[in-house]
């Protein structure tokens, strides 16, 4: 049960205990979030006029006072370190959208080819809020009562600074994965993609198709030979690298034009706890390792290249 909201001066400012390995906001100053949807989330929350606790929540988020955040359908569970030894438990429940409402939304999404294409590609369309309004729904909480919040701290204000800290970190997390917004309203990204795909690709049975034709097609599909997978060679020498690799086996080998491109496709690490962004820390390592890897593949060794990346040879231990 949520607590009564009280004025912002019910408790004097307290000094939170320091946290090791807490989730720190990536934005050191200024606004939270970079994408339009992350900024919109913060704008909606601040528009509810819920007092000075939001400002203190920003400070908590930047100091790394939030220990953990778990996001599930319609609910966020957080743990925040305050001034007391035991961390506070934060619960935020978001009002969901009914299955009938999602069905209407899917129909709207498929009505615009660009809309559906962007969603299937994992992108959030710029005018998606209008699609929600067309069916009298909202992507973001439209009023304060759409959010039910609770914290185990003694502060009677709701939301308190601990809840506010989780709010702001969520804004940054939406930058990494915008479909967490859908999840909070009751539909995961996987379910959304599946619904878009099923609706966009009709079933095999079409209007006017007889049952005999349908059964005949199913029997034909079942009798068609399925190619067996290619067996793996049972050759220990080849497995351990003693055999000679044919020329051109690896195809064209070159240094990637963009370092850490596969990592960039995955996006930022969820709720990263480091001082520096995960991708920013790894990108120069990938850039330095690529030419060394090229030398290894081509059987070459450039002077000075790769020595810094190779582990030092263990020195023999002296007998005492």
N, C-alpha and C positions, 0 to 999 in steps of 0.2 A: 504494500500500500504506500502510495506517495505521501510525502510530508507536506504540511502546510507551508506555504511560502511566507517568509517573514522579511522584515526590512534588512537592508544591507549592513546594518551596524549592530546586529544582535550579538556579534562576537568580535573582540578586538583582533587585529591582524596577528597571525601566528607564523612562526618560522618553521617551515617543513624540514623534516629530517632528510639528509642527503641520501641519494640512491645510486647504487652502482649498477650499470647496465640498464638504466631506464630508457624508455622510448622518448627520444628528444625530437622536437619539431625541426624540420630541415630549414624552415624560414627563420633566420636569426632576428629579423625585424620586419616591420611592415605587415602586409596582408598574408594570410594563410592560404595556401593553394595557388596553383598556376592556371589550371583549366577553368573554363567558364562554369562548369557544373560544380567544381569544388568551391569556387568563389560564391556561387549561388547558394550553396548549402550554408556557408558562413553568413551570407547576407540575410537569409531567411531566419536563422537563429537570432542574429543581432536585431532583426526587425521586430522580434517579439517583445522587445523592451523589458528584458528580465534582469536588469540591474548591473551593478558593478562587479558581480561575481564573474562575469565573462572576462573582464580585464584580468582578474586574478587567475582565472583559468588559463589565459594565454601565457602568463608567467610560469605556471606549473608545467604547461606543455613544452615550453622552451627550456626549462631546467631539467627535464627528464624525470619528473615525479611520477609519471604513469609507468607502472611496472608491466602490465599486460592488458591486451584488448583482444576479445574474441567476438567475431561477427557471425551471427546466424540469421536465419529467416526471421525478420521482424524484431530482432533483439540484439543488443550489444551488452557484453559483460566486460567490465574493466576492473582493474585493481590499481589504486592510486595511493602513494605514500604521502601522508600528511605530517602533522607535528607529533602525533602519537607513534609509539613503536610499531603497533600493528597496522598494516595498510588497510585502507577503506575499500569496501566492495561497492562498485557502481553498476547499476542496471538501468539500461535505457530501452524501453519498448516502443516500437514504432507501429502506428496503425497500418495494417496491411490492406491490400486490394483484393477483393473477392475473385474467385476463379471466373465468374461471369464478367467482371470488370476487365480482367486480363484478356478474355476472349474478345471483347470489344476492341481492346487496344491492338491485339494482334491483327485484327481485320483492318484497322486504320494503318498500321505499319505496312501491311502488304498492299494497301491501296496506293502507296507511293514507292515506286521501284527503288529510288535512291535511298529512301528511308530503310527499307528492308536490307538492301545491299550493305549499307554502313553498319547496321546492327549485326548482320552475319559476319562482317569483317572485324567485329569487336570495337567499333567506333560509336561514340555517342553523337547523334545528329544535333545540329545547332538548334533547330526549332522543335525539338521533341516535346517540350512543355506544351506547345500548341496542340499536339496530337492528344495529349492527356486531357487538355481542356475541352477538346471536341467531344469527348465522351463523358464530360463532367467529372473528371478525376484529376489528381495532382501527383506529379512525380515527387515533389518535395512536400514536407509537412506544411499544410496550409494554415494551421492554427496551433497554438501552444498545446491544446488538449490532444493533438495527434501524437504527442510525445509523452509517455509516462515514465518519469525518471525517479530513481531512488538511490540514496547513498547511506552507508552505515556510519557516517560521521555525525557528530553531535550538532552540527549547524542546522537550524530549522529552515534556512533559506533553500528554496528548491526552484531552479537548480543551484547547487552550491558550486564552489570553485573546482571541486574534484570532478563533478559531472561536466562542467564547462571545459576542463582540460581534455577530456575524452572527446567532446564535441569538436574541438579544434584539430586534434590529431586525426579524427575521421575525415575532416576536410582534405588533409594532405593525402590520406590513403585513397580517397576518391580520385586523386590525380593518377595514381598507379592503376586502379581498376574501377572505372566508372560504373561497372555493372553491379557493384556493391549497393548502389542506390536501388536497383531493381530487387536485389536480395532482401534489403530492409523492408521493401513493400510486399514481399512474399513470393518472389519468383527468382530462382537462381539463373545465372548466365547460361548454364547447360540446358535448363528447361526452356529458356527463351529461344535459344538457337534451335532446339528440337521442335518447338511449336511452329517457328517460322519455316523450318524445313518441311515439316509434315503438311502444313497448309499450302506451301508453295509447290509441292509435288503431289498431285492427286493420286489416289489409289489406282491400281491397274484396272479395276472394274469400272467401266464407263457406262453412261446412260444408254440403255438399249442393248447392252451386251448380254447374250444369253448365258445361262448357267452352264450349258454344255461347252460353249466356247471358253469360259473361264476355267472349267475343270480341265479341258484339253490343254490349255496353256500351262496350267500348273503341273500337269503330268509331264509335259515336254521339258519344263525347266528342271524337274526332278530327275529325268532320265539323261539329261545332258551330262557328258563326262566332266568331272571337275579335275583340273590339272593338279597332280600331286606336287608337293613342294620338293625343291631340289635337295637331295640328301647332302649332308655335310661330309666332306672327305675325312676318312679316318687315317690321318697321317701325322704321327707325333712330331716328325722332323719339321713338317710344314707349320704345325701349331706353335712350336717353340722357336721358330724363326731360323732354322738351319737350312731350309731349302732356298733355292735361288728364285727371287721374284722376277717375273717376266717384265721386260721393258714396257713402260706405258701402263702398268697395272693400276697405278694410282691416278692415271689421267694427268691433266695439267696441274702442276703444283706451283702456287705462287702465294706471295704475302697478300692477305685480304686487304681490299681497298679501305674497309672500315673496321677498325679493331673491335673485338668483342661484339660482333654483329648478332650472334645467336643470343647472347645475354640481353642485348638491347630489345630483342623481340619479346623476351619474357617480362620485361619491365623491371621496375625497382623492387627490391626485396621488401616483402610485407613488414611494415612497422620496424624498419631498420633502426638499430640502436647505436650505430657508430657516429662519430663526429662528422665524417665525410660520407657522402652518398656511396652506396655499394658499387654502382657502375663507375662512378668517378674514380674510385680507388682501384678497380680492376682494369680499367681501360689501358692505362700506361703499362701495366704488366703484360697484357695481351700484345700490345704494340711492340714491346721489347722481346717477347718470346717468339713471335712469328718469324723473324729472320733467322733466329737460332734453329727453330724447327725446320725451316727450309734448308739450312745447311746440313742438318742431320739426314733429311730425306735425300738430298742430292749427293751426300757423301763428301761434302766440302767442310772446311773449317776456316772461317775468317778470323784473322788475328784479333784477339781482344773481345770477340763476340761470344756470348754465351757463358763465359767464365763466371760472371756474377750470378747466373741463374742455376749453375750446377752446384750441388751440395759438396761441401768440402770432404776430402777423403779422410776417413777415421784414422787417427794416429795410433800406433801400437801402444798398449798400456805397459808402463814400466813396472817390473816386479819390485815390490817393496822388500 
